[in-house]
Amino acid sequence: MNPIVTLQSPRLQWIGVELSNPKATALPRGVTAVIGPNGAGKSTLGRIIERGRNLATNAIRSPLAELKVKRLEFNDVHSLSGGKVTYRQQRYESSMNDEVPLVSDVLAESIASGSHAPFDMTALFDKRINYLSSGETRKMLIYQALSGRLPDLLILDNPYIGLDPTSRAQLDDALQRMARKGVSILMLVCDPADIPDYTSAMLVVEHMTVGEMVIAPAGELRERAERLFPAATISPSLPPCAGPDDIDAGIAAVEMHGCTVSYGDMTLIDSVDWRIMPGERWVLSGPNGSGKSTLLSLIYADGPQAYSNDVRIFGRRRGTGESIWDVKRRIGYISPEMQLYFGGGAATVREVVARGLNDTVGCYTRLTEAQTAAADGWMATLGLSHLAARTYASLSTGEQRLALLARTLIKDAPLLLLDEPFHGLDIAHKRIVRQIIDMISARSKAAIVFVTHCPEEVPAGFDLHKPLPPR
């Protein structure tokens, strides 16, 4: 094997985090999938290879005199805006966005220099970056990373999540072109299905340890990767209900009539009608940028245009005297954008989950014994008990997602909005969360909306479909 990089140190370190590397791992040239469960250390490995090569603790060698590494992850979009996008709801408040850059501003250098870009971004050039959906944001970051000068080694951290099927196929085409030009690629993934057909090697990372390197065709790699994730096992019962139980089966959870959201010449959704009754199970679908998250924002009271549209939540029209907290109290909501802007970094996981009962993040009130007990129950159900005392900021992206899911589900809300709930989860946790959704569906009269780009992720019993057309 002619490696692009050899990790020689038995211990690899990055800002207080340590990986064990007992076999002096050599990374082959070509396309390698790095796979492991949530919290295994994959992202840490990527950061070490990119930025930790000069640390005294890390002996990392390459046959190239000057190894050029480019790494792409999706946790930090804020730097693109110069710090001017500071909270999730800002996109809906037009007066706050005058200094937020356009997509064309962010991509100016990439547009001028890039022949490797995978997507046609022309339709997004006039959008401010905080108006982008999570999928569009990922496409912009990928476009920026793949344009211009080619690196020797490209590291992509979970690049597929949030992309619709068309965008995923376009990304694969671009990566294969780059590989043919001699670029080595590390794909950090947590689901065997995300190992692409052009992969030739797989590195296993588990329990903060760099493990086995396997050289084989992609189909065999996926089969071996499946064995890393045991069958889902969870408690046969959910924690007891902790939230309100005031569902009137005769009153629609949501009624929307002719709802339109636009900013200047840009229309995000146009004349949408939707009626959701208690106990109904809906799938909301549409390509990246079709307006799924914007539509849900009208329901969750995030956008001021909810008040200029005919939106009724549990029979009450928005803007007739209720507070935003009255609305949110009866809705459980999770989305990729919520995770991106969530401000609970200094709080412990137990605090983040427990404060979902009153929709707060900071330590404004003392948690009660009942709230803490409810949080402990949901953390146990989602396999988070061992992380209860850790700070939210110290978790991996997948672990943060599980914490926010526990925070969402703890309310037992009569309306549940699950916007890509499997986003960033490994295959074992996807199975667990799907079982939990099945249990909630069986025991609850809540209305539930499930958003995904992957039909195979839809839980059983979600038999109503709201498609949104491309925009």
C-alpha positions in Angstrom: 0.0 0.0 0.0 1.2 3.5 -0.9 -0.3 5.6 2.0 -1.2 9.2 1.7 -0.8 9.6 5.5 0.6 7.3 8.3 -0.5 7.9 11.9 2.6 6.8 13.8 1.8 7.9 17.4 0.1 5.4 19.7 -1.8 8.3 21.2 -3.2 11.1 19.1 -4.3 14.3 20.8 -6.4 17.3 19.9 -7.5 20.1 22.4 -8.0 17.9 25.4 -9.3 14.8 23.5 -7.2 11.7 23.0 -7.5 8.9 20.5 -5.8 5.5 20.9 -3.9 4.4 17.7 -2.4 1.0 18.6 -1.6 -0.1 15.0 0.2 2.9 13.5 -2.6 3.3 11.0 -1.7 4.0 7.3 -4.4 5.7 5.2 -4.3 4.5 1.6 -4.6 6.7 -1.4 -8.1 6.8 -3.0 -11.4 6.9 -1.3 -11.7 5.7 2.3 -14.7 5.5 4.5 -14.1 6.2 8.3 -17.0 4.6 10.1 -18.1 4.2 13.7 -21.0 5.0 16.1 -21.9 8.4 17.4 -19.2 9.7 19.8 -16.5 7.2 18.6 -13.9 9.8 17.7 -14.3 10.1 13.9 -14.6 13.9 13.8 -11.6 14.2 16.2 -9.5 12.0 13.9 -10.4 14.3 11.0 -9.4 17.4 12.9 -6.1 15.8 14.0 -5.2 14.9 10.4 -6.0 18.4 9.2 -4.7 20.6 12.0 -2.9 18.4 14.5 0.0 17.2 12.4 2.4 19.7 13.9 1.6 19.0 17.5 4.5 17.3 19.4 2.2 14.6 20.6 1.2 13.6 17.1 3.7 11.8 14.8 1.8 12.0 11.4 3.8 11.4 8.3 3.2 11.7 4.5 5.4 10.8 1.6 4.5 14.3 0.2 6.8 17.1 1.1 3.9 19.4 1.8 0.6 17.6 2.3 -2.4 19.9 1.5 -5.4 18.9 3.5 -8.9 20.3 3.3 -11.6 19.3 5.8 -15.3 20.1 5.7 -17.8 19.8 8.5 -21.1 21.5 9.0 -21.2 22.6 12.6 -19.9 26.2 12.1 -21.7 28.1 9.4 -21.6 31.3 11.6 -18.1 32.3 10.4 -19.4 32.7 6.9 -21.5 35.6 8.0 -18.9 37.4 10.0 -20.9 36.8 13.2 -23.9 38.6 11.9 -26.2 35.6 12.1 -26.5 35.0 15.8 -29.8 33.1 16.3 -32.1 30.8 14.4 -35.2 33.0 14.1 -33.1 35.9 12.7 -33.8 34.7 9.1 -37.4 35.6 9.5 -36.8 39.1 10.8 -36.0 41.1 7.6 -34.8 44.2 9.5 -32.0 42.2 11.1 -30.5 40.9 7.9 -29.2 43.9 6.0 -25.6 43.0 6.8 -25.9 39.3 6.3 -24.0 38.3 3.1 -25.6 36.9 0.0 -24.7 33.4 -1.3 -22.9 35.1 -4.2 -20.8 37.1 -1.7 -19.7 34.0 0.1 -18.9 32.0 -3.1 -17.3 34.9 -5.1 -13.8 33.4 -5.1 -15.1 29.9 -5.6 -17.2 31.0 -8.6 -14.2 32.7 -10.2 -11.8 29.8 -9.7 -13.8 26.6 -9.4 -14.2 23.9 -12.1 -14.8 21.1 -9.5 -18.0 22.5 -8.0 -20.7 19.8 -7.8 -23.8 22.0 -7.8 -25.3 24.7 -9.9 -25.8 27.4 -7.3 -27.1 30.2 -9.6 -30.6 30.1 -8.3 -29.4 30.8 -4.8 -27.0 33.6 -5.5 -29.4 36.4 -4.4 -30.4 34.6 -1.2 -28.9 35.8 2.1 -27.2 32.8 3.7 -29.4 32.7 6.8 -32.4 32.2 4.4 -30.9 28.9 3.2 -32.4 25.6 4.3 -30.1 23.2 6.1 -29.7 21.3 2.8 -28.9 24.4 0.9 -26.4 25.5 3.5 -24.6 22.2 3.1 -24.6 22.6 -0.6 -23.0 26.0 -0.3 -20.3 24.8 2.0 -19.5 21.8 -0.2 -19.4 24.1 -3.3 -17.0 26.4 -1.5 -14.8 23.5 -0.3 -14.6 21.7 -3.7 -13.9 24.8 -5.8 -10.5 26.2 -6.5 -7.2 24.5 -5.9 -7.4 20.8 -5.3 -6.0 19.4 -2.0 -4.0 16.2 -1.7 -6.4 14.9 0.9 -10.1 15.9 1.3 -11.9 15.1 4.6 -15.7 15.2 4.5 -17.6 14.8 7.8 -21.0 13.3 7.2 -21.4 15.1 3.8 -24.7 13.4 2.8 -27.0 14.2 5.6 -29.5 16.8 4.7 -29.0 16.5 1.0 -31.9 15.4 -1.3 -31.3 12.5 -3.7 -30.5 14.8 -6.7 -27.9 16.8 -4.7 -26.4 13.6 -3.3 -25.9 12.2 -6.8 -24.3 15.5 -7.9 -21.9 15.4 -5.0 -20.9 11.8 -5.8 -20.2 12.8 -9.4 -17.9 15.6 -8.3 -16.1 13.5 -5.8 -15.4 10.8 -8.3 -14.0 13.4 -10.7 -11.7 14.6 -8.0 -10.6 11.1 -7.1 -9.7 10.5 -10.8 -7.5 13.6 -10.6 -5.5 12.1 -7.7 -7.3 13.6 -4.7 -7.5 11.1 -1.8 -10.8 11.4 0.1 -11.8 10.5 3.7 -15.5 10.1 4.2 -16.4 10.2 7.9 -19.8 8.4 8.1 -21.9 6.7 10.8 -24.3 4.7 8.5 -23.1 1.9 6.2 -25.5 3.1 3.6 -23.4 6.2 3.3 -20.4 4.3 2.0 -20.4 5.2 -1.7 -19.9 2.7 -4.5 -16.5 4.2 -5.4 -15.0 3.5 -1.9 -12.0 1.1 -1.8 -11.1 1.1 1.9 -12.7 1.4 5.3 -11.3 2.5 8.6 -13.2 1.6 11.8 -13.1 4.0 14.8 -14.8 2.9 18.0 -14.5 4.0 21.7 -12.0 6.7 20.8 -9.7 4.1 19.2 -8.5 3.9 15.6 -9.1 0.3 14.7 -9.1 -2.0 11.7 -8.3 -0.9 8.2 -10.1 -3.0 5.5 -9.3 -3.0 1.8 -12.3 -4.4 -0.2 -15.0 -3.5 -2.7 -17.7 -1.1 -1.5 -20.4 -3.8 -1.2 -18.2 -5.9 1.1 -17.3 -2.8 3.1 -20.9 -2.0 3.7 -21.7 -5.6 4.8 -18.8 -5.5 7.3 -19.8 -2.1 8.5 -23.3 -3.3 9.3 -21.9 -5.8 11.8 -20.5 -2.8 13.8 -24.0 -1.8 14.8 -25.9 -4.3 16.9 -29.7 -4.7 16.6 -31.6 -1.9 18.5 -32.4 -2.8 22.1 -34.4 -0.4 24.2 -36.7 -0.6 27.2 -40.1 -2.1 26.2 -41.8 1.0 27.7 -41.3 4.8 27.5 -40.9 7.1 30.5 -44.2 8.2 31.9 -45.9 11.2 30.4 -44.5 14.5 31.8 -46.2 17.1 29.7 -49.8 18.4 29.1 -52.5 15.9 28.3 -55.2 18.3 26.8 -55.8 17.0 23.4 -59.3 17.6 22.0 -59.8 15.1 19.1 -62.4 17.4 17.5 -60.1 20.5 17.1 -57.4 20.6 14.4 -53.9 20.8 15.8 -53.0 22.9 12.8 -55.0 24.8 10.1 -53.3 26.8 7.4 -55.1 28.6 4.6 -53.3 30.2 1.7 -50.1 30.7 3.6 -47.3 32.6 1.8 -43.9 33.7 3.0 -41.8 36.1 0.9 -39.1 38.6 1.3 -38.8 41.2 -1.4 -38.9 39.3 -4.7 -38.1 35.9 -3.0 -41.0 33.6 -2.2 -40.2 30.8 0.2 -43.7 29.2 0.3 -46.7 30.1 -1.8 -50.4 29.6 -1.0 -50.1 26.5 1.2 -53.2 24.9 2.7 -52.8 22.3 5.4 -55.0 20.7 8.1 -53.6 18.4 10.7 -55.9 16.6 13.1 -54.9 15.0 16.5 -53.7 11.5 16.0 -52.7 12.0 12.4 -49.2 10.9 11.2 -47.9 13.1 8.3 -44.8 13.0 6.2 -43.6 16.4 4.9 -41.3 16.1 1.9 -39.7 18.2 -0.8 -36.2 18.9 -2.3 -33.7 21.2 -0.7 -35.0 24.7 -0.6 -38.7 23.8 -1.1 -39.7 25.6 2.1 -40.3 22.7 4.6 -38.5 24.4 7.5 -40.2 27.7 6.7 -43.6 26.0 6.7 -42.9 24.5 10.1 -41.7 27.9 11.4 -45.2 29.3 10.8 -46.5 26.5 13.1 -43.9 26.9 15.8 -44.2 30.7 16.0 -40.7 31.5 14.9 -41.5 33.9 12.1 -43.4 37.2 12.2 -45.2 36.3 9.0 -47.2 33.8 10.9 -49.2 36.7 12.1 -50.0 38.0 8.6 -51.1 34.5 7.5 -54.2 32.5 8.5 -52.5 30.0 10.9 -54.6 28.3 13.6 -53.0 26.1 16.3 -55.5 24.0 18.3 -58.3 26.2 17.1 -56.8 29.6 17.9 -55.6 31.9 15.2 -52.1 33.2 15.6 -52.0 36.8 16.9 -55.2 36.8 18.9 -53.5 37.4 22.3 -51.6 34.2 23.1 -47.8 34.6 23.9 -45.2 32.8 21.9 -44.6 30.5 25.0 -48.3 29.6 25.0 -47.8 28.3 21.4 -44.5 26.5 22.1 -45.8 24.8 25.2 -47.9 22.6 23.2 -45.4 21.8 20.4 -42.4 19.5 20.5 -40.0 20.6 17.7 -36.5 19.5 16.5 -34.7 20.5 13.3 -31.2 20.8 11.9 -31.3 24.6 12.3 -32.3 24.2 15.9 -29.1 22.2 16.5 -27.0 24.6 14.6 -28.0 27.6 16.7 -28.8 25.9 20.0 -27.3 27.9 22.8 -26.9 25.3 25.5 -23.2 24.8 25.3 -22.3 25.4 29.0 -25.3 23.4 30.3 -25.0 19.8 31.2 -26.9 17.2 29.1 -29.3 16.6 32.0 -30.1 20.3 32.2 -30.6 20.6 28.4 -33.0 17.7 28.5 -34.9 18.8 31.6 -35.4 22.4 30.5 -37.3 21.1 27.5 -40.2 20.9 29.8 -40.4 24.7 29.9 -38.7 25.6 26.6 -35.7 27.3 28.2 -32.0 26.9 27.8 -30.3 28.9 30.5 -30.4 28.3 34.3 -33.2 30.7 35.0 -34.9 28.5 37.6 -33.9 25.6 39.7 -34.9 22.3 38.3 -37.4 20.3 40.3 -36.9 16.7 41.4 -39.7 15.7 39.0 -38.1 17.5 36.1 -34.7 15.9 36.8 -36.4 12.4 37.1 -38.1 12.9 33.7 -34.9 13.9 32.1 -33.1 10.9 33.5 -35.9 8.6 32.1 -35.5 10.0 28.6 -31.7 9.9 28.7 -31.9 6.2 29.7 -34.3 5.5 26.9 -31.9 7.1 24.3 -28.7 5.7 25.8 -27.5 9.0 27.2 -27.3 8.3 30.9 -23.5 8.1 30.8 -23.3 11.6 29.4 -25.7 13.3 31.9 -23.0 15.3 33.6 -21.1 16.3 30.5 -21.6 19.7 29.0 -23.7 19.9 25.8 -20.8 21.6 24.0 -18.4 18.7 24.6 -20.7 16.1 22.8 -20.2 14.9 19.3 -22.7 16.1 16.7 -24.7 12.8 16.9 -24.7 12.9 20.7 -26.0 16.5 20.6 -28.8 15.3 18.3 -29.8 12.6 20.7 -29.8 15.2 23.6 -32.1 17.5 21.6 -34.4 14.6 20.7 -34.7 13.8 24.4 -35.4 17.5 25.1 -38.1 17.4 22.5 -39.8 14.2 23.5 -39.8 14.9 27.2 -42.8 17.3 26.8 -45.2 14.7 25.5 -46.6 17.6 23.5 -49.9 17.3 21.6 -48.1 18.4 18.4 -44.8 16.9 17.4 -42.7 18.4 14.6 -39.7 16.1 13.7 -37.7 17.8 11.0 -35.1 15.3 9.9 -34.9 13.7 13.4 -32.3 11.1 12.2 -29.9 13.8 11.1 -26.4 12.8 12.1 -27.4 9.6 14.0 -25.6 6.3 13.5 -27.6 3.4 12.2 -28.1 1.8 15.6 -29.5 5.0 17.0 -31.7 5.5 14.0 -33.3 2.2 14.7 -33.8 3.1 18.4 -35.4 6.5 17.6 -37.6 4.8 15.0 -38.8 2.4 17.7 -39.4 5.2 20.1 -41.5 7.1 17.5 -43.5 3.9 16.9 -44.2 3.7 20.7 -45.2 7.3 20.9 -47.6 6.8 17.9 -49.1 3.8 19.7 -49.7 5.5 23.0 -50.4 9.1 22.1 -53.1 11.0 20.4 -50.6 13.7 19.4 -50.4 14.9 15.8 -46.9 14.1 14.4 -45.2 15.5 11.4 -42.0 13.7 10.1 -39.7 15.4 7.6 -37.1 13.4 5.6 -35.4 13.1 2.3 -35.2 9.3 2.7 -38.4 7.4 2.3 -36.9 4.3 4.0 -36.6 6.4 7.2 -40.3 7.0 7.6 -41.8 5.1 10.6 -44.7 2.7 10.2 -48.2 4.3 10.2 -47.2 7.6 8.7 -49.8 7.4 5.9 -50.5 11.0 5.1 -48.2 13.0 2.8 -47.7 16.7 2.3 -45.3 17.2 -0.6 -43.8 20.7 -1.4 -42.7 21.4 -5.0 -39.2 22.7 -5.8 -38.7 26.5 -5.8 
